[in-house]
Amino acid sequence: MMQKLTNRSFIASDKKMTFRERIYLPAVLSGMAITLRHFFKKKVTISYPEQIREFSKVYRGQHVLKRDEQGRERCTACGLCAVACPAEAITMVAAERKPGEEHLYREEKYAKVYEINMLRCIFCGDCEEACPKEAIFLTDRIVEAKYKRMPFVYGKGLLVEPADPHKRVDISARQTSEVLKFKNDDRYAHNR
Amino acid sequence: MEASDILYKTVLLVIIMLITLLVAMYSTYGERKIAAYMQDRRGPNRAGPFGLLQPLADGIKMFMKEEIIPLSANAWLFILGPSLAMTTALLTGVVIPWGDTLIIGGKEFSLQITDLNIGILYVFAMVSIGVYGIMIGGWASNNKYALLSAIRAASQMISYELAMGISIISLILTTGTLSLHEIVQQQAGFHWNIFYQPLGFLIFLVCSLAETNRAPFDLPECETELIGGYHTEYSSMKLGFYLFAEYINMFISSAVIATLFLGGYNMPFLGSLGLSQNLTTMLGSFFFFLKILLVIFTFMWVRWTLPRFRYDQLMNLGWKGLMPLALFNFLATGIYYYFFVLK
């Protein structure tokens, strides 16, 4: 026999109704008692614009492209995030760092164009996991709703965090020391 | 009739019509709120404080919608349907005693528009005509679903009006009058008819649900099977009239129930407070409306609790359940009065 999912299931049959069932009233009244109980219950609705549901600390929302301590972009346009992306939402164009741009880009190669299509993205976080340079992270920000499709393709302007140290996007909740240790652990194939 | 009487009656008529419309309007709001609360939701709360302007917004929306009369529909009857539904729904209010008498300038004024000596019959007549609104509208739409709904409405009306009528006959046996005013006066104190005719009350309540086409007996509307039934083809304010007439009917039905069974404007402690006549009357009317609202709440409560009856279940309940029960009640009341009261 199949395992029951709940203890409330019963086998339906078209047996003759008993007198109690035939006069409907007891069943009707017990049903009305149930609805009345619900009438006074606490409502589960969250009135959205005024009230916002508390997010998990590790919520996976809009991405951020991190800069390092000196304000240089960490991304080297290796393309691992684009490969890891199951929704194929990430595209990029790589470029070589010119002399005199050392204060902008951390390594010799950088992403000239980096685009995430937020309509394709499923916010799984695989890009973050794939990134060897700790450059991309998901944050607890929500991707804004728009009327057209094109604005959902986020370029570097929207993704890269501001260089101003006071305006950096905090990702400490997602990048704990345990996460870092896991990412650098040689025992896992992706780190070898 | 003197000029002052005519003026008074006209004013009263207008006031009661406005109150009826207002209550019907806010019944739609109440319905949605109650439905929401029973389903652990909040209900309309965006239009105005607590969503109180929602009925207004709905009304404006209805007016702004495009008026469509299908080509194959019978245009005159198509318009007549909702008009009839609305008119008959509003007409019933005139015999209901909304309160006792007011004394203005030494003259007595009754808060009932007209005290017909066959008040109950009048109510029944109006309610019966009301079904023509649905039938005509359903037939004139020239639509299968609408026609099915019209037929259902008619058959439902016939099967439930019988039981309702018989339960009323047993009530009349106890009251001895058909005038609603006198029936209310007899219930002064705590002698409410619900205690003398509990079975009759129950039958009347169930039949009222069927008469006003409300769940669990809303077979003529039946969104899932008949796509709205008789108002499938209707749009704009003609649709609004149908929906609105349903709420007016509910209000009037509740008023009739409160009048016949719940003591009307009587409240047991009201006479002993020693207040002036006018104040007592006003308070009585207030309690009358409170009772009406309570019955309306029960109507909605039932709607959001029970699923719709199947057509054959409905007929079974009407003819094999309520009808014999009503007859039994009638017979029992008759025997009791013949052997114990009249002797």
Contacts between the chains, C-beta under 8 A, distances in Angstrom:
chain1	res1	chain2	res2	distance
A	23	B	321	8.0
A	24	B	317	7.7
A	28	B	302	7.7
A	28	B	305	7.4
A	28	B	306	6.5
A	31	B	305	4.7
A	31	B	306	6.5
A	32	B	301	6.1
A	32	B	302	7.0
A	32	B	305	5.0
A	34	B	305	7.5
A	35	B	38	4.5
A	35	B	301	6.5
A	35	B	304	5.9
A	35	B	305	4.5
A	36	B	38	7.8
A	36	B	301	7.1
A	38	B	37	7.4
A	38	B	38	5.2
A	38	B	39	7.0
A	38	B	40	5.8
A	39	B	34	7.5
A	39	B	37	4.9
A	39	B	38	5.3
A	41	B	40	5.8
A	43	B	37	7.6
A	43	B	40	5.8
A	43	B	41	6.5
A	43	B	42	5.3
A	44	B	40	5.4
A	44	B	41	7.9
A	45	B	40	7.8
A	45	B	41	5.6
A	45	B	42	4.8
A	47	B	42	7.1
A	47	B	45	7.4
